[in-house]
Amino acid sequence: MIDLVPCLLSSLFTARGRHVYVETFGGQGENFRVLPKAGQLRDLFSRHVEFKYYKERQVGPTEFNSVSVTLFAQKQYEHGRRLRQSFQDVVGR
């Protein structure tokens, strides 16, 4: 899941409307092992988007700190204008 974040963020620069929606799968079975950690997606996206909706739900054993996440966000704007960022800024290259 975390490996997809650069692709999702880069889509904000090419898609009309500049929105992104992410919904991870739930914590059924052993899924918690590959779900993000609490706050991880918020941290990765927060520099680039304004969250319109963000919800985390604890899944699996507490010691794994795994969460299922639903988020809806829009590319950040500054004073009514889009923030200019390069693709490299988004993917960290």
Backbone as XML, in Angstrom:
<?xml version="1.0"?>
<chain id="A" units="angstrom">
  <residue number="1" name="MET">
    <atom name="N" x="0.824" y="-1.200" z="0.000"/>
    <atom name="CA" x="0.000" y="0.000" z="0.000"/>
    <atom name="C" x="0.862" y="1.256" z="0.000"/>
  </residue>
  <residue number="2" name="ILE">
    <atom name="N" x="1.842" y="1.322" z="0.868"/>
    <atom name="CA" x="2.672" y="2.521" z="0.986"/>
    <atom name="C" x="3.427" y="2.782" z="-0.312"/>
  </residue>
  <residue number="3" name="ASP">
    <atom name="N" x="3.772" y="1.730" z="-1.044"/>
    <atom name="CA" x="4.482" y="1.885" z="-2.308"/>
    <atom name="C" x="3.667" y="2.639" z="-3.353"/>
  </residue>
  <residue number="4" name="LEU">
    <atom name="N" x="2.357" y="2.674" z="-3.202"/>
    <atom name="CA" x="1.490" y="3.365" z="-4.160"/>
    <atom name="C" x="1.392" y="4.869" z="-3.918"/>
  </residue>
  <residue number="5" name="VAL">
    <atom name="N" x="1.808" y="5.344" z="-2.761"/>
    <atom name="CA" x="1.636" y="6.755" z="-2.407"/>
    <atom name="C" x="2.273" y="7.693" z="-3.434"/>
  </residue>
  <residue number="6" name="PRO">
    <atom name="N" x="3.511" y="7.473" z="-3.892"/>
    <atom name="CA" x="4.061" y="8.389" z="-4.903"/>
    <atom name="C" x="3.205" y="8.451" z="-6.169"/>
  </residue>
  <residue number="7" name="CYS">
    <atom name="N" x="2.647" y="7.342" z="-6.600"/>
    <atom name="CA" x="1.778" y="7.334" z="-7.786"/>
    <atom name="C" x="0.504" y="8.128" z="-7.530"/>
  </residue>
  <residue number="8" name="LEU">
    <atom name="N" x="-0.073" y="7.950" z="-6.362"/>
    <atom name="CA" x="-1.300" y="8.683" z="-6.034"/>
    <atom name="C" x="-1.034" y="10.180" z="-5.978"/>
  </residue>
  <residue number="9" name="LEU">
    <atom name="N" x="0.080" y="10.572" z="-5.372"/>
    <atom name="CA" x="0.404" y="11.993" z="-5.280"/>
    <atom name="C" x="0.721" y="12.577" z="-6.651"/>
  </residue>
  <residue number="10" name="SER">
    <atom name="N" x="1.441" y="11.835" z="-7.481"/>
    <atom name="CA" x="1.772" y="12.362" z="-8.804"/>
    <atom name="C" x="0.516" y="12.568" z="-9.638"/>
  </residue>
  <residue number="11" name="SER">
    <atom name="N" x="-0.524" y="11.788" z="-9.386"/>
    <atom name="CA" x="-1.772" y="11.960" z="-10.135"/>
    <atom name="C" x="-2.426" y="13.300" z="-9.826"/>
  </residue>
  <residue number="12" name="LEU">
    <atom name="N" x="-2.104" y="13.901" z="-8.709"/>
    <atom name="CA" x="-2.663" y="15.212" z="-8.367"/>
    <atom name="C" x="-2.200" y="16.286" z="-9.344"/>
  </residue>
  <residue number="13" name="PHE">
    <atom name="N" x="-1.073" y="16.055" z="-10.026"/>
    <atom name="CA" x="-0.531" y="17.052" z="-10.940"/>
    <atom name="C" x="-1.050" y="16.892" z="-12.358"/>
  </residue>
  <residue number="14" name="THR">
    <atom name="N" x="-1.696" y="15.775" z="-12.644"/>
    <atom name="CA" x="-2.178" y="15.538" z="-14.002"/>
    <atom name="C" x="-3.693" y="15.431" z="-14.095"/>
  </residue>
  <residue number="15" name="ALA">
    <atom name="N" x="-4.342" y="15.061" z="-13.014"/>
    <atom name="CA" x="-5.793" y="14.850" z="-13.053"/>
    <atom name="C" x="-6.543" y="16.161" z="-12.906"/>
  </residue>
  <residue number="16" name="ARG">
    <atom name="N" x="-7.684" y="16.234" z="-13.562"/>
    <atom name="CA" x="-8.538" y="17.410" z="-13.388"/>
    <atom name="C" x="-9.162" y="17.357" z="-12.004"/>
  </residue>
  <residue number="17" name="GLY">
    <atom name="N" x="-9.285" y="18.497" z="-11.378"/>
    <atom name="CA" x="-9.914" y="18.574" z="-10.082"/>
    <atom name="C" x="-8.961" y="18.370" z="-8.925"/>
  </residue>
  <residue number="18" name="ARG">
    <atom name="N" x="-7.894" y="17.673" z="-9.171"/>
    <atom name="CA" x="-6.829" y="17.527" z="-8.182"/>
    <atom name="C" x="-7.282" y="16.889" z="-6.870"/>
  </residue>
  <residue number="19" name="HIS">
    <atom name="N" x="-8.107" y="15.839" z="-6.969"/>
    <atom name="CA" x="-8.572" y="15.118" z="-5.787"/>
    <atom name="C" x="-8.014" y="13.710" z="-5.762"/>
  </residue>
  <residue number="20" name="VAL">
    <atom name="N" x="-7.898" y="13.159" z="-4.560"/>
    <atom name="CA" x="-7.471" y="11.775" z="-4.414"/>
    <atom name="C" x="-8.336" y="11.126" z="-3.334"/>
  </residue>
  <residue number="21" name="TYR">
    <atom name="N" x="-8.736" y="9.889" z="-3.608"/>
    <atom name="CA" x="-9.523" y="9.100" z="-2.660"/>
    <atom name="C" x="-8.775" y="7.790" z="-2.424"/>
  </residue>
  <residue number="22" name="VAL">
    <atom name="N" x="-8.571" y="7.453" z="-1.156"/>
    <atom name="CA" x="-7.888" y="6.211" z="-0.802"/>
    <atom name="C" x="-8.723" y="5.494" z="0.247"/>
  </residue>
  <residue number="23" name="GLU">
    <atom name="N" x="-8.944" y="4.220" z="0.015"/>
    <atom name="CA" x="-9.616" y="3.384" z="1.004"/>
    <atom name="C" x="-8.859" y="2.058" z="1.047"/>
  </residue>
  <residue number="24" name="THR">
    <atom name="N" x="-8.201" y="1.794" z="2.165"/>
    <atom name="CA" x="-7.476" y="0.531" z="2.293"/>
    <atom name="C" x="-8.475" y="-0.578" z="2.572"/>
  </residue>
  <residue number="25" name="PHE">
    <atom name="N" x="-8.022" y="-1.789" z="2.416"/>
    <atom name="CA" x="-8.874" y="-2.918" z="2.774"/>
    <atom name="C" x="-8.944" y="-2.990" z="4.295"/>
  </residue>
  <residue number="26" name="GLY">
    <atom name="N" x="-9.904" y="-3.752" z="4.822"/>
    <atom name="CA" x="-10.081" y="-3.868" z="6.266"/>
    <atom name="C" x="-9.051" y="-4.794" z="6.893"/>
  </residue>
  <residue number="27" name="GLY">
    <atom name="N" x="-9.221" y="-5.082" z="8.130"/>
    <atom name="CA" x="-8.262" y="-5.903" z="8.856"/>
    <atom name="C" x="-8.673" y="-7.352" z="8.974"/>
  </residue>
  <residue number="28" name="GLN">
    <atom name="N" x="-9.313" y="-7.899" z="7.961"/>
    <atom name="CA" x="-9.746" y="-9.288" z="8.009"/>
    <atom name="C" x="-8.521" y="-10.213" z="7.915"/>
  </residue>
  <residue number="29" name="GLY">
    <atom name="N" x="-8.607" y="-11.319" z="8.631"/>
    <atom name="CA" x="-7.520" y="-12.298" z="8.588"/>
    <atom name="C" x="-6.188" y="-11.705" z="9.014"/>
  </residue>
  <residue number="30" name="GLU">
    <atom name="N" x="-5.186" y="-11.889" z="8.187"/>
    <atom name="CA" x="-3.836" y="-11.393" z="8.488"/>
    <atom name="C" x="-3.520" y="-10.096" z="7.743"/>
  </residue>
  <residue number="31" name="ASN">
    <atom name="N" x="-4.537" y="-9.437" z="7.173"/>
    <atom name="CA" x="-4.320" y="-8.208" z="6.413"/>
    <atom name="C" x="-3.597" y="-7.127" z="7.211"/>
  </residue>
  <residue number="32" name="PHE">
    <atom name="N" x="-3.763" y="-7.122" z="8.511"/>
    <atom name="CA" x="-3.147" y="-6.087" z="9.337"/>
    <atom name="C" x="-1.634" y="-6.036" z="9.149"/>
  </residue>
  <residue number="33" name="ARG">
    <atom name="N" x="-1.044" y="-7.106" z="8.707"/>
    <atom name="CA" x="0.413" y="-7.163" z="8.528"/>
    <atom name="C" x="0.912" y="-6.252" z="7.407"/>
  </residue>
  <residue number="34" name="VAL">
    <atom name="N" x="0.063" y="-5.943" z="6.453"/>
    <atom name="CA" x="0.490" y="-5.114" z="5.327"/>
    <atom name="C" x="-0.223" y="-3.758" z="5.275"/>
  </residue>
  <residue number="35" name="LEU">
    <atom name="N" x="-1.071" y="-3.482" z="6.231"/>
    <atom name="CA" x="-1.741" y="-2.185" z="6.293"/>
    <atom name="C" x="-0.795" y="-1.135" z="6.873"/>
  </residue>
  <residue number="36" name="PRO">
    <atom name="N" x="-1.071" y="0.151" z="6.607"/>
    <atom name="CA" x="-0.201" y="1.200" z="7.145"/>
    <atom name="C" x="-0.283" y="1.276" z="8.665"/>
  </residue>
  <residue number="37" name="LYS">
    <atom name="N" x="0.738" y="1.868" z="9.234"/>
    <atom name="CA" x="0.771" y="2.126" z="10.671"/>
    <atom name="C" x="-0.048" y="3.387" z="10.964"/>
  </residue>
  <residue number="38" name="ALA">
    <atom name="N" x="-0.476" y="3.530" z="12.192"/>
    <atom name="CA" x="-1.267" y="4.703" z="12.586"/>
    <atom name="C" x="-0.514" y="5.983" z="12.228"/>
  </residue>
  <residue number="39" name="GLY">
    <atom name="N" x="-1.187" y="6.887" z="11.525"/>
    <atom name="CA" x="-0.609" y="8.178" z="11.153"/>
    <atom name="C" x="0.290" y="8.155" z="9.929"/>
  </residue>
  <residue number="40" name="GLN">
    <atom name="N" x="0.626" y="6.992" z="9.416"/>
    <atom name="CA" x="1.585" y="6.892" z="8.318"/>
    <atom name="C" x="1.083" y="7.547" z="7.031"/>
  </residue>
  <residue number="41" name="LEU">
    <atom name="N" x="-0.135" y="7.243" z="6.618"/>
    <atom name="CA" x="-0.658" y="7.865" z="5.396"/>
    <atom name="C" x="-0.896" y="9.354" z="5.594"/>
  </residue>
  <residue number="42" name="ARG">
    <atom name="N" x="-1.359" y="9.729" z="6.773"/>
    <atom name="CA" x="-1.549" y="11.164" z="7.052"/>
    <atom name="C" x="-0.224" y="11.900" z="6.892"/>
  </residue>
  <residue number="43" name="ASP">
    <atom name="N" x="0.848" y="11.359" z="7.434"/>
    <atom name="CA" x="2.156" y="11.996" z="7.329"/>
    <atom name="C" x="2.634" y="12.077" z="5.882"/>
  </residue>
  <residue number="44" name="LEU">
    <atom name="N" x="2.453" y="11.014" z="5.122"/>
    <atom name="CA" x="2.925" y="10.984" z="3.742"/>
    <atom name="C" x="2.160" y="11.952" z="2.837"/>
  </residue>
  <residue number="45" name="PHE">
    <atom name="N" x="0.867" y="12.103" z="3.067"/>
    <atom name="CA" x="0.048" y="12.954" z="2.218"/>
    <atom name="C" x="-0.004" y="14.407" z="2.678"/>
  </residue>
  <residue number="46" name="SER">
    <atom name="N" x="0.167" y="14.676" z="3.962"/>
    <atom name="CA" x="-0.156" y="15.994" z="4.521"/>
    <atom name="C" x="0.648" y="17.145" z="3.930"/>
  </residue>
  <residue number="47" name="ARG">
    <atom name="N" x="1.821" y="16.901" z="3.422"/>
    <atom name="CA" x="2.630" y="17.974" z="2.843"/>
    <atom name="C" x="2.078" y="18.430" z="1.490"/>
  </residue>
  <residue number="48" name="HIS">
    <atom name="N" x="1.232" y="17.605" z="0.892"/>
    <atom name="CA" x="0.794" y="17.861" z="-0.475"/>
    <atom name="C" x="-0.698" y="18.094" z="-0.638"/>
  </residue>
  <residue number="49" name="VAL">
    <atom name="N" x="-1.489" y="17.740" z="0.366"/>
    <atom name="CA" x="-2.938" y="17.818" z="0.203"/>
    <atom name="C" x="-3.602" y="18.458" z="1.419"/>
  </residue>
  <residue number="50" name="GLU">
    <atom name="N" x="-4.827" y="18.875" z="1.194"/>
    <atom name="CA" x="-5.708" y="19.309" z="2.277"/>
    <atom name="C" x="-6.741" y="18.204" z="2.435"/>
  </residue>
  <residue number="51" name="PHE">
    <atom name="N" x="-6.800" y="17.622" z="3.622"/>
    <atom name="CA" x="-7.739" y="16.533" z="3.860"/>
    <atom name="C" x="-9.152" y="17.075" z="3.973"/>
  </residue>
  <residue number="52" name="LYS">
    <atom name="N" x="-10.042" y="16.518" z="3.192"/>
    <atom name="CA" x="-11.470" y="16.816" z="3.310"/>
    <atom name="C" x="-12.112" y="15.800" z="4.241"/>
  </residue>
  <residue number="53" name="TYR">
    <atom name="N" x="-11.542" y="14.591" z="4.254"/>
    <atom name="CA" x="-12.016" y="13.524" z="5.146"/>
    <atom name="C" x="-10.841" y="12.594" z="5.398"/>
  </residue>
  <residue number="54" name="TYR">
    <atom name="N" x="-10.653" y="12.233" z="6.659"/>
    <atom name="CA" x="-9.592" y="11.286" z="7.014"/>
    <atom name="C" x="-10.053" y="10.486" z="8.224"/>
  </residue>
  <residue number="55" name="LYS">
    <atom name="N" x="-10.034" y="9.165" z="8.090"/>
    <atom name="CA" x="-10.448" y="8.310" z="9.197"/>
    <atom name="C" x="-9.548" y="7.083" z="9.248"/>
  </residue>
  <residue number="56" name="GLU">
    <atom name="N" x="-9.058" y="6.802" z="10.443"/>
    <atom name="CA" x="-8.270" y="5.595" z="10.685"/>
    <atom name="C" x="-9.042" y="4.710" z="11.649"/>
  </residue>
  <residue number="57" name="ARG">
    <atom name="N" x="-8.912" y="3.388" z="11.435"/>
    <atom name="CA" x="-9.524" y="2.428" z="12.351"/>
    <atom name="C" x="-8.480" y="1.383" z="12.704"/>
  </residue>
  <residue number="58" name="GLN">
    <atom name="N" x="-8.213" y="1.221" z="13.994"/>
    <atom name="CA" x="-7.248" y="0.231" z="14.489"/>
    <atom name="C" x="-7.672" y="-1.167" z="14.062"/>
  </residue>
  <residue number="59" name="VAL">
    <atom name="N" x="-6.731" y="-1.950" z="13.503"/>
    <atom name="CA" x="-7.005" y="-3.331" z="13.118"/>
    <atom name="C" x="-5.857" y="-4.226" z="13.576"/>
  </residue>
  <residue number="60" name="GLY">
    <atom name="N" x="-6.170" y="-5.454" z="13.840"/>
    <atom name="CA" x="-5.149" y="-6.417" z="14.249"/>
    <atom name="C" x="-4.682" y="-6.193" z="15.676"/>
  </residue>
  <residue number="61" name="PRO">
    <atom name="N" x="-3.674" y="-6.958" z="16.081"/>
    <atom name="CA" x="-3.134" y="-6.818" z="17.435"/>
    <atom name="C" x="-2.546" y="-5.424" z="17.670"/>
  </residue>
  <residue number="62" name="THR">
    <atom name="N" x="-2.725" y="-4.912" z="18.858"/>
    <atom name="CA" x="-2.279" y="-3.570" z="19.211"/>
    <atom name="C" x="-0.796" y="-3.356" z="18.933"/>
  </residue>
  <residue number="63" name="GLU">
    <atom name="N" x="0.023" y="-4.369" z="19.182"/>
    <atom name="CA" x="1.476" y="-4.207" z="19.014"/>
    <atom name="C" x="1.891" y="-3.959" z="17.559"/>
  </residue>
  <residue number="64" name="PHE">
    <atom name="N" x="1.013" y="-4.232" z="16.591"/>
    <atom name="CA" x="1.333" y="-3.956" z="15.189"/>
    <atom name="C" x="1.045" y="-2.506" z="14.815"/>
  </residue>
  <residue number="65" name="ASN">
    <atom name="N" x="0.174" y="-1.830" z="15.560"/>
    <atom name="CA" x="-0.173" y="-0.426" z="15.320"/>
    <atom name="C" x="-0.728" y="-0.214" z="13.905"/>
  </residue>
  <residue number="66" name="SER">
    <atom name="N" x="-1.383" y="-1.219" z="13.336"/>
    <atom name="CA" x="-1.925" y="-1.143" z="11.975"/>
    <atom name="C" x="-3.312" y="-0.516" z="11.974"/>
  </residue>
  <residue number="67" name="VAL">
    <atom name="N" x="-3.612" y="0.162" z="10.856"/>
    <atom name="CA" x="-4.908" y="0.808" z="10.724"/>
    <atom name="C" x="-5.447" y="0.620" z="9.314"/>
  </residue>
  <residue number="68" name="SER">
    <atom name="N" x="-6.762" y="0.588" z="9.199"/>
    <atom name="CA" x="-7.378" y="0.739" z="7.885"/>
    <atom name="C" x="-7.690" y="2.225" z="7.752"/>
  </residue>
  <residue number="69" name="VAL">
    <atom name="N" x="-7.595" y="2.736" z="6.547"/>
    <atom name="CA" x="-7.712" y="4.181" z="6.329"/>
    <atom name="C" x="-8.679" y="4.471" z="5.195"/>
  </residue>
  <residue number="70" name="THR">
    <atom name="N" x="-9.484" y="5.505" z="5.399"/>
    <atom name="CA" x="-10.279" y="6.096" z="4.333"/>
    <atom name="C" x="-9.933" y="7.569" z="4.309"/>
  </residue>
  <residue number="71" name="LEU">
    <atom name="N" x="-9.548" y="8.068" z="3.140"/>
    <atom name="CA" x="-9.227" y="9.493" z="3.048"/>
    <atom name="C" x="-9.696" y="10.044" z="1.720"/>
  </residue>
  <residue number="72" name="PHE">
    <atom name="N" x="-10.072" y="11.301" z="1.763"/>
    <atom name="CA" x="-10.415" y="12.068" z="0.580"/>
    <atom name="C" x="-9.712" y="13.393" z="0.733"/>
  </residue>
  <residue number="73" name="ALA">
    <atom name="N" x="-8.948" y="13.777" z="-0.278"/>
    <atom name="CA" x="-8.134" y="14.983" z="-0.141"/>
    <atom name="C" x="-8.071" y="15.728" z="-1.461"/>
  </residue>
  <residue number="74" name="GLN">
    <atom name="N" x="-7.684" y="16.991" z="-1.350"/>
    <atom name="CA" x="-7.535" y="17.858" z="-2.513"/>
    <atom name="C" x="-6.150" y="18.478" z="-2.470"/>
  </residue>
  <residue number="75" name="LYS">
    <atom name="N" x="-5.559" y="18.665" z="-3.624"/>
    <atom name="CA" x="-4.257" y="19.304" z="-3.693"/>
    <atom name="C" x="-4.318" y="20.635" z="-2.970"/>
  </residue>
  <residue number="76" name="GLN">
    <atom name="N" x="-3.260" y="20.938" z="-2.228"/>
    <atom name="CA" x="-3.233" y="22.168" z="-1.443"/>
    <atom name="C" x="-3.253" y="23.405" z="-2.344"/>
  </residue>
  <residue number="77" name="TYR">
    <atom name="N" x="-3.933" y="24.426" z="-1.864"/>
    <atom name="CA" x="-3.985" y="25.707" z="-2.557"/>
    <atom name="C" x="-3.479" y="26.776" z="-1.606"/>
  </residue>
  <residue number="78" name="GLU">
    <atom name="N" x="-2.893" y="27.799" z="-2.175"/>
    <atom name="CA" x="-2.381" y="28.903" z="-1.374"/>
    <atom name="C" x="-2.947" y="30.200" z="-1.930"/>
  </residue>
  <residue number="79" name="HIS">
    <atom name="N" x="-3.686" y="30.925" z="-1.118"/>
    <atom name="CA" x="-4.277" y="32.198" z="-1.516"/>
    <atom name="C" x="-5.049" y="32.072" z="-2.819"/>
  </residue>
  <residue number="80" name="GLY">
    <atom name="N" x="-5.842" y="31.002" z="-2.933"/>
    <atom name="CA" x="-6.677" y="30.815" z="-4.100"/>
    <atom name="C" x="-5.959" y="30.264" z="-5.318"/>
  </residue>
  <residue number="81" name="ARG">
    <atom name="N" x="-4.662" y="29.948" z="-5.162"/>
    <atom name="CA" x="-3.909" y="29.407" z="-6.296"/>
    <atom name="C" x="-3.277" y="28.086" z="-5.912"/>
  </residue>
  <residue number="82" name="ARG">
    <atom name="N" x="-3.071" y="27.229" z="-6.903"/>
    <atom name="CA" x="-2.406" y="25.958" z="-6.662"/>
    <atom name="C" x="-0.975" y="26.203" z="-6.207"/>
  </residue>
  <residue number="83" name="LEU">
    <atom name="N" x="-0.519" y="25.392" z="-5.266"/>
    <atom name="CA" x="0.893" y="25.411" z="-4.910"/>
    <atom name="C" x="1.668" y="24.759" z="-6.043"/>
  </residue>
  <residue number="84" name="ARG">
    <atom name="N" x="2.741" y="25.376" z="-6.443"/>
    <atom name="CA" x="3.548" y="24.791" z="-7.517"/>
    <atom name="C" x="4.575" y="23.855" z="-6.903"/>
  </residue>
  <residue number="85" name="GLN">
    <atom name="N" x="4.534" y="22.608" z="-7.341"/>
    <atom name="CA" x="5.480" y="21.600" z="-6.895"/>
    <atom name="C" x="5.851" y="20.761" z="-8.096"/>
  </residue>
  <residue number="86" name="SER">
    <atom name="N" x="7.048" y="20.259" z="-8.074"/>
    <atom name="CA" x="7.451" y="19.387" z="-9.166"/>
    <atom name="C" x="7.131" y="17.945" z="-8.811"/>
  </residue>
  <residue number="87" name="PHE">
    <atom name="N" x="7.113" y="17.120" z="-9.829"/>
    <atom name="CA" x="6.909" y="15.694" z="-9.615"/>
    <atom name="C" x="7.989" y="15.147" z="-8.681"/>
  </residue>
  <residue number="88" name="GLN">
    <atom name="N" x="9.219" y="15.616" z="-8.813"/>
    <atom name="CA" x="10.317" y="15.152" z="-7.968"/>
    <atom name="C" x="10.076" y="15.503" z="-6.501"/>
  </residue>
  <residue number="89" name="ASP">
    <atom name="N" x="9.460" y="16.646" z="-6.218"/>
    <atom name="CA" x="9.134" y="17.007" z="-4.835"/>
    <atom name="C" x="8.170" y="15.995" z="-4.235"/>
  </residue>
  <residue number="90" name="VAL">
    <atom name="N" x="7.250" y="15.506" z="-5.040"/>
    <atom name="CA" x="6.230" y="14.585" z="-4.563"/>
    <atom name="C" x="6.820" y="13.210" z="-4.279"/>
  </residue>
  <residue number="91" name="VAL">
    <atom name="N" x="7.590" y="12.703" z="-5.208"/>
    <atom name="CA" x="8.100" y="11.341" z="-5.056"/>
    <atom name="C" x="9.415" y="11.296" z="-4.300"/>
  </residue>
  <residue number="92" name="GLY">
    <atom name="N" x="9.977" y="12.453" z="-3.961"/>
    <atom name="CA" x="11.181" y="12.496" z="-3.139"/>
    <atom name="C" x="12.436" y="12.060" z="-3.870"/>
  </residue>
  <residue number="93" name="ARG">
    <atom name="N" x="12.522" y="12.368" z="-5.143"/>
    <atom name="CA" x="13.729" y="11.984" z="-5.907"/>
    <atom name="C" x="14.567" y="13.172" z="-6.228"/>
  </residue>
</chain>
